[in-house]
Amino acid sequence: MRKDHLTSKSLPFNLSNSFLRRKFMNIGIRQGWWSEDKPIVLAVSGGSDSVAMLWFFHEFWTGKIIVAHLEHGIRGQDSINDADFVKFLCTSWGLDCEVEHRSVPDLKEKGESTEEAARRVRYEFLYSVIDIYQASLIAVAHNSDDQAETVIHNLTRGTGPFGLVGIPEKRERIVRPVIDFYREELREILRSRNISWCEDLTNDDIAMTRNRIRHKLLPWIEKNINAQAKKHIIDLAGNMTFFRELEEDRSRSIRIYLERRIPGSIYSFDLHRARKLKNEDLVIFIRSIGRTFGMTSLSRKRLDNLVTLIRDSGRWRFQWQDSIELCAGKGFVGLVDTDVFMEQPALSITFPEEEVMGECFWNGWKIEWETIQQGFTNPGSGSRQAIMPLAEQVSLQITSHAEFCSGSKFQSIPWWIRKAWPVLSLGSRVFWFPSLSDNDNSSLVSKGKIDKFLRITVLPVILMEGV
């Protein structure tokens, strides 16, 4: 924790309250939160950037602020000291403060790095604070240096317009109110007002790529190539915002054009339509899928490989991240979790004599039934509903589609979801399964006079929820 921040006796204009208030207000107006009447949650780590952001809100913003700090259990006692410092600062300034202790190493999911897990857990916590206080936004303290470092990091890994924009100043419910300030500017503001902050020593560890960019690469570029390099990189990020918005609009239109909702898939699309796109539109579309569902960005090489698969291959699998894959077959591509490949146990339901209706859930499907005795003489089926002859009191069997893989009729379901696709049988002869096509109205034929029928409706839960 810093203890040596001295207050200057006379502040230069660029450190004066009048100058800083106008600059901060202009950012708030531009980002749309300056006139917000609901609380705003401030993510305060205790470092100089977030403490400066807290000072700005405390000093100049008239709305209600909620300070949120996650002690992530990564840096031992130093991490606990940071939490104590934030609580002390909030008490001194009379601010509401939510502090939570979680062990990120214990909460890591399979395939996650500690950094990825910390980010996920942190935002889970911040959104929980939003819910508690019915707040509108979360403010985080990324600054101009973070912006330049991010652009360089993205550029060296391979990126497009989205990566060259760097850190968006506003996205969904996240705002970045000090994005126009350099790190040293924020520290100078705190020093001039004798406000302390905490130092995270891991920020000096040059074994981490971002720290090497911060402490080695950027200073070298400014010293040996152009002293204004950081400013020019930030200007580039601002200019690329226009192209990012163009790509976002175009990718949204392509997603709507290609989307086909296939149960068992996180997202699915029409392969034949995708093949009609230009390569650059396919790339935009694929990047959009990754952003929409929070996937790791694909390198340019993997992106090119995926475009080739979409263009030229029939049935294929492409691992995107951990257990998430893109699978193709039967003219469709689905983004799926490989859990969908697991065999699902069969389910048998026996109807009591007096039962006329009921429902159950099987592997993400809601299955409803009711008996009907008049108005129908021919059983039939559609994509989500069937009317089956109920000649005798038999049980309803729900079985994985994978059990019925032979025959062209059953091959219409893409291979990657057959184990999660239900086939319904009454007795040993009458069976039906929901189809992909809304226009599938094939009849089920029954000989002889039937007085009782069973109407069955099957709907994937994901569609019921409107996802």
Secondary structure, DSSP 8 states (H G I E B T S, - for coil): --------SS--GGGSHHHHHHHHHHHHHHHT-TT--S-EEEE--SSHHHHHHHHHHHHH--S-EEEEEEE-SSSTHHHHHHHHHHHHHHHHHT-EEEEEE--HHHH--TT--HHHHHHHHHHHHHHHHHHHHT-SEEE----HHHHHHHHHHHHHH---HHHHH-S-SEETTEE-TTTTS-HHHHHHHHHHTT------GGGG-TTSHHHHIIIIIHHHHHHHT-TTHHHHHHHHHHHHHHHHHHHHHHHHHHHHHHB---TT-SEEEEHHHHTTS-HHHHHHHHHHHHHHTT-----HHHHHHHHHHHHH-SSEEEEEETTEEEEEETTEEEEEEGGGGS----EEEE--TT--EEEEEETTEEEEEEEE-SS-SS-EE-SSEEEEE--S--EEEEEEGGGG-SSTTGGGS-GGGGGGSEEEEETTTEEE---S-TT--------S----EEEEEEEEHHHHTT-
